[in-house]
Amino acid sequence: MTGRQVRGRRRATTQRARVAVAVVGWLVVWQLAAAAVDQHVLLVGPWDVAVRLTELVPTSAFWAAVTRTLVSIAAGFVLAVVVGVALAAACAASRWADAVVAPVVVTVRATPVVSFIILVLVWTDASRLALVVAFLMALPVLHATVLEGIRARDVRLLEMARVFAVPWPRRVTAVDVPQVLPFLVAGCRTGVGLAWKAGIAAEVIGLPAGTIGEQLYQARLFLATADVLAWTVVVVVLAALTERVVVAALDRAGGRGGEPVRRRPSGLEAGGVA
């Protein structure tokens, strides 16, 4: 093991320790706040949420809701990645395509998520709601970051590939993909969070049967704050796991030709849910 690897492992261990200390600190603050409020309708502590989770997790209804929501939002996100990459490639290759696609992407980015939810409920049934809304919320971010990555490619490498008549498939895998992949990773990190926030919001409004959104709505009706926070913890964990799976898959794809993919900051990856 080289000195650089040892230092890298030490930094990673230190960072994990800092995160653990921060998490414990915020849990203590949460517990103290719940004790100060002393009204379970307004706020419950982390212990009450943990107890409620232990009651929910063994039930079949819990796993059915998690599965249905996860499949819908993941499908919408994957579709957004495919369409976003395809549109970015088309826009980079053709100014006409860019001129046609740009207004649509800007409109989707600026439209409140509630508007999309209402329109989808008018056009189709609630079962497809989370998929469509997750797709629409993640698409603009992925399109923008991938397009930025394509336009930021090293011109010298592209010229070298042209001079040496490198076949198109090999140029894509050896030159284009390694340079664009960090931008795609950055877009996926933001897009996953947007997809989950928008997808859950859509379920809470549309109330498709057997979903996490429906469970949150039912908890709100009965003023079951512990249930609301327990399901919120489940959503946060699922979103974090989804992000890790996506980034790990892209790291693996990028690492085949050399170093793993590193996150490249992008000014276009910001987004939100209105």
C-alpha positions in Angstrom: 0.0 0.0 0.0 1.5 3.4 -1.1 1.7 6.4 1.2 -1.0 8.2 -0.9 -3.4 5.3 -0.3 -2.7 5.3 3.4 -3.3 9.1 3.6 -6.5 8.6 1.5 -7.8 6.0 3.9 -7.0 8.1 6.9 -8.9 11.1 5.4 -11.9 8.9 4.6 -11.9 7.5 8.2 -11.6 11.0 9.6 -14.5 12.2 7.4 -16.7 9.3 8.4 -16.0 10.0 12.1 -16.9 13.7 11.6 -20.2 12.7 9.9 -21.0 10.3 12.7 -20.3 12.9 15.4 -22.4 15.4 13.5 -25.3 13.0 13.2 -25.2 12.1 16.9 -25.1 15.8 17.8 -28.2 16.6 15.7 -30.1 13.6 17.1 -29.3 14.9 20.6 -30.6 18.4 19.6 -33.7 16.7 18.1 -34.4 14.8 21.3 -33.9 17.9 23.5 -36.3 19.9 21.2 -38.9 17.2 21.5 -38.5 17.1 25.3 -38.9 20.9 25.4 -42.0 21.0 23.3 -43.5 18.0 25.2 -46.4 17.5 22.7 -46.3 14.4 20.5 -48.7 16.0 18.1 -46.1 18.7 17.3 -42.8 16.9 17.6 -41.6 13.5 18.7 -38.1 12.5 19.5 -35.8 10.2 17.5 -36.4 7.3 20.0 -40.2 7.4 19.3 -39.5 7.4 15.5 -37.1 4.5 15.9 -39.7 2.5 17.9 -42.4 3.3 15.2 -40.0 2.1 12.5 -39.4 -1.2 14.3 -43.2 -1.6 14.2 -43.6 -0.7 10.5 -40.6 -2.6 9.0 -41.8 -6.1 9.7 -45.2 -5.6 8.0 -46.0 -6.5 4.5 -47.8 -3.2 3.9 -44.5 -1.4 4.6 -42.6 -3.3 2.0 -45.4 -3.1 -0.6 -45.4 0.7 -0.2 -41.6 0.9 -0.4 -41.5 -1.3 -3.4 -44.2 0.5 -5.4 -42.8 3.9 -4.7 -39.2 2.9 -5.3 -40.0 1.2 -8.7 -42.0 4.3 -9.9 -39.4 6.9 -8.9 -36.5 4.8 -10.0 -38.1 4.2 -13.4 -38.8 7.9 -13.8 -35.2 8.8 -13.0 -33.7 6.2 -15.3 -36.0 7.4 -18.1 -34.8 11.0 -17.3 -31.1 9.8 -17.6 -31.7 8.2 -21.0 -33.8 11.0 -22.5 -31.5 13.7 -20.9 -28.3 12.2 -22.4 -30.0 11.7 -25.8 -31.3 15.3 -25.9 -27.9 16.7 -24.8 -26.1 14.7 -27.5 -28.6 16.0 -30.1 -28.3 19.6 -28.9 -24.5 19.4 -29.0 -24.5 18.0 -32.5 -27.1 20.4 -34.0 -27.9 24.1 -33.3 -31.4 23.5 -34.6 -32.0 20.7 -32.1 -30.6 23.0 -29.4 -33.0 25.8 -30.4 -36.0 23.4 -30.4 -35.2 21.7 -27.1 -34.0 24.6 -25.0 -37.4 26.3 -24.6 -39.0 23.0 -23.6 -36.3 22.3 -21.0 -36.5 25.9 -19.6 -40.3 25.6 -19.3 -40.1 22.2 -17.5 -37.5 23.6 -15.1 -39.5 26.7 -14.3 -43.0 25.0 -14.0 -44.1 24.3 -10.4 -44.3 20.6 -9.6 -47.8 21.0 -8.4 -48.8 22.1 -12.0 -47.4 18.9 -13.4 -49.2 16.8 -10.7 -52.5 18.3 -11.5 -52.0 17.9 -15.3 -51.0 14.3 -15.0 -54.0 13.6 -12.8 -56.2 15.1 -15.5 -54.5 13.2 -18.3 -54.1 9.8 -16.7 -54.6 7.9 -13.5 -52.6 8.3 -10.3 -50.7 5.0 -10.6 -48.3 6.7 -13.1 -48.0 10.0 -11.3 -44.8 9.5 -9.4 -43.0 8.1 -12.5 -44.0 11.0 -14.7 -43.3 13.7 -12.1 -39.9 12.2 -11.2 -39.0 12.1 -14.8 -39.9 15.7 -15.5 -38.1 17.1 -12.4 -34.8 15.2 -13.1 -34.8 15.7 -16.8 -33.7 19.4 -17.0 -30.8 18.9 -14.6 -29.5 15.9 -16.4 -29.8 17.5 -19.8 -28.0 20.7 -18.7 -25.1 19.0 -16.9 -24.5 16.4 -19.7 -24.7 19.2 -22.4 -22.2 21.2 -20.4 -19.9 18.2 -20.2 -20.1 17.6 -24.0 -19.3 21.2 -24.7 -16.4 21.2 -22.2 -14.6 18.3 -23.9 -10.9 18.8 -24.6 -10.7 20.1 -28.2 -7.1 18.9 -28.6 -8.1 15.3 -27.8 -11.0 15.5 -30.3 -8.6 16.9 -33.0 -6.1 14.2 -32.3 -8.8 11.6 -32.7 -9.9 13.2 -36.0 -6.3 13.4 -37.3 -5.6 9.7 -36.6 -9.0 8.7 -37.9 -10.0 7.0 -34.7 -13.2 5.0 -35.4 -16.3 6.6 -34.0 -17.2 3.9 -31.4 -13.6 3.9 -30.0 -13.6 7.7 -29.9 -16.8 7.7 -27.9 -15.6 5.2 -25.3 -12.0 6.5 -25.1 -12.4 10.3 -25.5 -16.0 11.4 -25.0 -17.3 9.2 -22.2 -14.4 9.7 -19.7 -14.8 13.5 -20.1 -18.6 13.7 -19.9 -19.1 11.1 -17.2 -18.1 13.4 -14.3 -20.8 15.8 -15.4 -23.3 13.0 -15.6 -22.4 11.9 -12.1 -23.0 15.5 -10.8 -26.3 15.6 -12.6 -27.4 12.3 -11.2 -26.5 13.4 -7.6 -28.9 16.3 -7.9 -31.4 14.6 -10.1 -31.9 11.7 -7.7 -32.9 14.1 -4.9 -35.2 16.0 -7.1 -36.9 12.8 -8.3 -37.5 11.6 -4.8 -38.8 14.9 -3.5 -41.1 15.5 -6.4 -42.2 11.9 -6.6 -43.2 11.7 -2.9 -45.0 15.1 -3.2 -46.9 13.8 -6.2 -48.0 10.7 -4.2 -49.2 12.8 -1.3 -51.4 14.8 -3.6 -52.5 12.1 -6.0 -52.8 9.4 -3.3 -52.0 6.3 -5.5 -52.9 3.2 -3.4 -50.2 1.4 -1.6 -47.5 4.0 -1.8 -45.3 5.9 0.7 -47.2 9.1 -0.2 -50.5 7.6 0.8 -49.0 6.5 4.1 -47.7 10.0 4.8 -51.2 11.4 4.0 -52.9 9.0 6.3 -50.4 9.8 9.1 -51.2 13.5 8.6 -54.9 12.9 8.8 -54.6 11.1 12.1 -52.0 13.6 13.4 -49.5 10.7 13.8 -46.3 12.7 13.9 -44.2 9.6 14.7 -45.5 8.0 11.5 -44.8 11.1 9.4 -41.2 11.3 10.6 -40.7 7.5 10.3 -41.8 7.5 6.7 -39.7 10.6 6.1 -36.6 8.7 7.4 -37.5 5.8 5.0 -37.6 8.3 2.1 -34.3 9.8 3.0 -32.6 6.4 3.3 -34.1 5.2 0.0 -32.9 8.4 -1.7 -29.4 8.1 -0.3 -29.2 4.4 -1.3 -30.5 5.2 -4.8 -27.8 7.9 -5.2 -25.1 5.6 -4.0 -26.1 2.8 -6.4 -26.3 5.2 -9.3 -22.9 6.8 -8.6 -21.3 3.4 -7.9 -22.5 2.1 -11.2 -21.1 5.1 -13.0 -17.9 4.9 -11.1 -17.6 1.2 -12.2 -18.3 2.2 -15.8 -15.8 5.0 -15.7 -13.2 2.9 -13.9 -13.0 0.3 -16.6 -10.8 2.6 -18.6 -8.7 3.9 -15.8 -9.4 6.0 -12.7 -12.9 6.0 -11.2 -15.2 8.9 -12.0 -14.8 11.9 -9.7 -17.5 14.4 -9.1 -17.0 17.6 -11.1 -18.8 20.7 -9.8 -21.2 22.3 -12.2 -23.1 25.6 -12.0 -26.0 24.0 -13.8 -26.8 21.2 -11.3 -28.8 23.3 -8.9 -32.5 22.7 -8.8 -35.5 22.6 -6.5 -39.1 21.6 -6.1 -41.7 24.4 -6.2 
